Amino acid sequence: MPKAVILLSGGIDSTTTLAVAFRDGFECYAVSFDYGQRHRCELKASQTVAKVLGAQQHLMVPFDMCGIGGSAL
């Protein structure tokens, strides 16, 4: 079975990408970045999507945006 790594934000685009990869027969692994976003619900949504769709693993990577100028996102 082919494998795919999906960058998963929890939004509609990355959720659809994960669903299509599953539909097309890929063994899927999800990666999300915790960059201190104001809306923590994005991270919760990515966890839920990965679990519901059946990702083999969901990796949450902390990422400090201060090193590249910060972000208000």
N, C-alpha and C positions, 0 to 999 in steps of 0.2 A: 504494500500500500504506500503510495507517495505521501510525503509529509509536507505540511505548510506551517509557517510561523505567521500569525496574524497580529498586527499592531492594533490593539483593541482599546478604543477610548470609551466605549459604552454608548456611543451615538449611533444613529441610524446607518451611516455609511460603513463603519467598521463592523457593526452587527450583521449587516447584509453580506459583507465580504466573508465573514466567518460562516454564515449559513450557506453561501454558495460553495465555498470550499468543501464543507461537509457533503453537500449535495453531489458534488463532483468526485467524491470518493477519497478525499484527503484525510489523513490523520492530522488533526489540528492542535496546535499549541498557541496559546495567546500570551501576549506581552502588553502590559500597560505601564505607563510612567506616572509616578507620583511626583509632580513638580511643584507641589504646594498650591494647586489650583484652589480658587475660592469656593468653587462649587464641588464639594466633596461627593455629591451625589453621582458625579461622573465615574468615580472609582467604584462606588457601590454598584452602579449599573454595569460596569465592565465585569465585576465579579459575578453578578447574577447571570449575565449573558453567557459567560464562559461556562458556568455550571449547567444552565438550562440546555445549552446546545451541545454540551458534552466534550468540551476541550480536554485533551489528555492532561494538560497542565496549564495553569495561569500564573505567570510570573509578574509580580508587581515590583518595578524597579524604581527606587528613590532617585530623584534627579534634582540637583540644586541649580536653579536657574540664575542664582546670584553671580556665578562665574562668567556668565555671558550677558550680563546686563539686567537680569531679573525679568519679571513678567507680572502683569496685572490680571492675567487670565485666571 
